[in-house]
Amino acid sequence: MKTPKAESPTDRHTALVQSLGLAIAEGTLAPNSVVRLDELEAQHKVSRSVVREAARVLSSKGMLASRRRFGTVVQPEEAWNLYDPQVIRWRLASSRRLEQLQALNELRGAIEPQAARLAAERASWDAGSDLVSLAARLWAAGQRGEQEEFLRLDVEFHAAVLKASGNAMFAQLQNLVAEVLTGRTEHGLMPDLPHHEALQLHVDVASAIQRGEADAAHAAMSRIMEQFAEEVGHIWSKHHQGVTPDTFPQHTTEADGAPQLPPSASLSTTDS
């Protein structure tokens, strides 16, 4: 019988950061409350150095702050680094995840359609062709109900559009978008099969970028953002009515037809 592997200081540090981050995001540790390091040390059975390092990490994210005469104080949400991927993850894991998704989607709605417009104006033909190929593989994964592969390709697609915009600041938002898409899937706010329109819209964005049609690319990406908000709201309401994901209507069927790809595109799933 194998002896259980001893937990390392790094493991204990990671676990403590995770525990405190989730508690602050949920509000279990309320804003302006004082966190006593000695109590954390005893409660989590870790060393003072582990507690201090965890507090340092959370302070760097704006969630904790050291105040003279008070100690370590939980900060209100407006002080947090809301673009930090870990902070996004904790907020999505909280009971306020719908509010977080709405805020993030409003941000995406302001950025991604413009990124698609710029990509149509600036991306090379080869970059546009790569996006069309990626959209085709995304379509195929969605049709087959391969959620893990669909998520991977969806994250890749939106990152590629942000990069193709030629705006380095837009490109750096890809981690934020990845957290939104991943969190939506992990927390059961994604249909088992993507809606036909959502699949077609990704193809439309890619095709418009390839053809250099800026207005069409902007319009299709805007619709993706709108539909994202609609689907999340619909599924969230079903959860609260006690309906399980298995009872959600499935929108994608063979009758919906194949994506409208430009002549250079292919539905092959063997693209690298």
C-alpha positions in Angstrom: 0.0 0.0 0.0 1.4 3.3 -1.1 2.0 6.0 1.5 0.0 9.2 0.7 2.3 11.9 -0.7 3.0 14.6 1.8 1.6 18.0 0.9 4.3 20.5 0.0 4.4 24.1 1.1 3.6 25.1 -2.5 0.5 22.9 -2.4 -0.6 24.4 0.9 0.0 27.9 -0.4 -2.0 27.3 -3.5 -4.9 25.7 -1.5 -4.9 28.7 0.9 -4.9 31.3 -1.9 -7.8 29.4 -3.6 -9.8 29.1 -0.4 -9.4 32.8 0.5 -10.0 34.0 -3.0 -13.2 32.1 -3.3 -14.4 33.3 0.2 -13.7 36.9 -0.7 -15.4 36.6 -4.1 -18.5 34.9 -2.5 -18.6 37.5 0.3 -18.1 35.0 3.0 -15.1 37.2 3.9 -17.0 40.5 3.8 -15.5 43.8 2.5 -13.6 45.8 5.2 -13.5 42.8 7.5 -10.1 42.1 9.2 -8.3 38.8 8.4 -6.2 37.7 11.3 -3.1 35.8 10.0 -2.7 33.9 13.2 -6.2 32.6 12.9 -5.6 31.5 9.3 -2.5 29.8 10.4 -4.4 27.7 13.0 -7.5 27.1 10.9 -5.6 25.9 7.8 -2.7 24.3 9.7 -0.1 26.1 7.7 3.0 28.0 8.6 3.1 31.8 9.1 5.2 32.1 5.9 2.6 30.3 3.9 -0.1 32.6 5.3 1.9 35.7 4.5 2.7 34.6 1.0 -1.0 33.9 0.3 -1.9 37.3 1.7 0.7 38.9 -0.6 -0.7 37.2 -3.7 -4.3 38.3 -2.8 -3.0 41.8 -2.1 -1.4 41.9 -5.5 -4.9 41.2 -7.0 -6.4 44.0 -4.9 -8.5 41.7 -2.7 -6.6 42.2 0.5 -4.7 45.2 1.8 -2.5 45.9 4.9 -3.8 48.7 7.0 -1.8 50.3 9.9 -3.5 49.7 13.2 -6.0 47.3 11.6 -3.9 44.6 10.0 -5.0 42.7 6.8 -8.3 44.0 5.5 -10.6 42.5 2.8 -11.1 45.1 0.0 -14.4 46.0 -1.7 -14.9 44.6 -5.2 -14.1 47.9 -6.9 -10.5 47.6 -5.6 -9.9 44.1 -7.2 -8.1 43.5 -10.4 -11.2 42.3 -12.2 -9.2 41.4 -15.3 -7.0 38.9 -13.5 -7.9 35.4 -14.7 -7.9 34.0 -11.2 -10.2 36.7 -9.9 -12.5 36.0 -12.9 -12.5 32.3 -12.1 -13.4 32.9 -8.4 -16.2 35.3 -9.3 -17.6 32.8 -11.8 -17.5 30.1 -9.0 -19.5 32.3 -6.7 -23.3 32.6 -6.4 -23.0 35.8 -8.4 -21.7 34.1 -11.5 -24.6 35.3 -13.8 -23.9 38.9 -12.8 -20.2 38.3 -13.6 -20.9 36.7 -16.9 -23.1 39.6 -17.9 -20.4 42.1 -17.0 -17.8 40.2 -18.9 -20.1 39.8 -21.9 -20.7 43.5 -22.0 -17.0 44.1 -22.1 -16.6 41.5 -24.8 -19.4 43.2 -26.7 -17.5 46.4 -26.7 -14.2 44.9 -27.8 -14.7 41.8 -29.9 -16.9 43.2 -32.7 -14.4 46.0 -33.2 -11.6 43.4 -33.2 -13.4 41.5 -35.9 -13.8 44.8 -37.9 -10.1 45.6 -37.6 -9.2 42.0 -38.5 -11.2 42.3 -41.7 -9.3 45.5 -42.5 -5.8 44.3 -41.5 -5.5 40.5 -41.6 -3.8 38.8 -44.4 -5.6 36.4 -46.7 -3.7 33.5 -45.1 -4.8 34.6 -41.6 -8.4 34.9 -42.8 -8.2 31.4 -44.4 -6.9 30.0 -41.1 -9.9 31.5 -39.3 -12.3 30.0 -41.8 -10.7 26.5 -41.3 -10.9 27.0 -37.6 -14.6 28.0 -37.8 -15.2 24.8 -39.9 -13.6 22.6 -37.3 -15.6 24.4 -34.6 -18.8 23.7 -36.5 -17.9 20.0 -36.8 -17.1 19.7 -33.1 -20.4 21.4 -32.2 -22.4 19.2 -34.5 -20.9 16.1 -33.0 -21.5 17.3 -29.4 -17.8 17.2 -28.5 -18.0 19.8 -25.7 -14.3 19.6 -24.7 -13.1 20.0 -28.3 -15.7 22.6 -29.0 -14.5 24.7 -26.0 -10.9 24.4 -27.0 -11.6 25.5 -30.6 -14.0 28.3 -29.4 -11.3 29.7 -27.2 -8.8 29.4 -30.0 -11.1 31.1 -32.5 -11.8 34.2 -30.3 -8.1 34.5 -29.5 -7.3 34.4 -33.2 -9.7 37.1 -34.0 -8.3 39.3 -31.2 -4.8 38.7 -32.5 -5.8 39.3 -36.1 -7.1 42.8 -35.2 -3.5 43.9 -35.1 -4.1 45.6 -31.8 -1.8 44.3 -29.1 -4.1 45.5 -26.3 -7.0 43.6 -27.8 -4.9 40.5 -28.2 -4.0 40.5 -24.5 -7.7 40.1 -23.6 -7.6 36.5 -24.9 -7.0 35.1 -21.4 -10.1 37.0 -20.1 -12.2 35.6 -23.0 -10.9 32.1 -22.4 -11.9 32.3 -18.7 -15.4 33.4 -19.7 -15.9 30.6 -22.2 -14.4 28.0 -19.9 -16.4 29.2 -16.9 -19.6 29.1 -18.8 -19.0 25.5 -19.7 -17.8 24.4 -16.3 -20.8 25.9 -14.5 -23.4 24.3 -16.7 -24.4 27.4 -18.7 -23.7 25.9 -22.1 -26.2 23.8 -24.1 -25.2 20.2 -24.8 -25.2 21.1 -28.5 -24.5 24.7 -29.6 -27.3 26.5 -31.4 -27.2 26.3 -35.2 -27.1 30.1 -35.4 -24.1 30.3 -33.1 -22.1 27.9 -35.3 -23.1 29.7 -38.5 -22.2 33.1 -37.0 -18.6 32.0 -36.2 -18.3 30.9 -39.9 -19.8 34.3 -40.9 -17.2 36.2 -38.9 -14.3 34.2 -40.3 -15.7 34.5 -43.9 -16.2 38.2 -43.6 -12.6 38.7 -42.2 -11.2 36.6 -45.1 -13.1 38.7 -47.6 -12.2 42.0 -46.0 -15.8 42.9 -45.2 -15.4 44.9 -42.0 -19.1 45.8 -41.4 -20.2 42.2 -41.9 -17.5 40.9 -39.5 -18.6 43.4 -36.9 -22.3 42.6 -37.3 -21.7 38.8 -37.0 -19.5 39.1 -33.9 -22.0 41.5 -32.3 -24.7 38.9 -32.8 -22.5 36.2 -31.2 -22.2 38.4 -28.1 -26.0 39.0 -28.0 -26.7 35.3 -28.4 -24.2 34.4 -25.7 -26.1 36.6 -23.2 -29.5 35.2 -24.4 -28.4 31.6 -23.9 -26.8 32.1 -20.5 -29.9 33.9 -19.3 -32.2 31.1 -20.6 -30.2 28.3 -19.1 -29.8 30.1 -15.8 -33.5 30.6 -15.6 -34.0 26.9 -16.3 -31.7 25.9 -13.5 -33.7 28.0 -11.1 -36.9 26.4 -12.2 -35.4 23.0 -11.4 -35.0 21.9 -15.0 -31.9 19.8 -15.6 -29.6 20.4 -18.6 -30.8 17.2 -20.2 -34.2 18.7 -20.7 -33.0 21.7 -22.6 -34.2 21.9 -26.2 -31.5 20.9 -28.6 -31.3 23.5 -31.4 -28.7 21.9 -33.7 -30.0 19.2 -36.0 -29.0 17.8 -39.4 -32.0 19.6 -40.8 -30.3 22.9 -40.0 -27.8 22.2 -42.8 -24.1 22.8 -43.3 -22.3 26.1 -42.6 -22.2 28.6 -45.5 -18.4 28.5 -46.2 -16.6 30.4 -48.9 -15.2 28.4 -51.8 -11.7 28.1 -50.2 -13.1 26.5 -46.9 -13.4 22.9 -46.0 -15.3 21.0 -43.4 -12.4 18.6 -42.9 -11.6 17.9 -39.2 -8.1 16.9 -40.0 -6.7 20.4 -40.3 -3.8 21.0 -38.1 
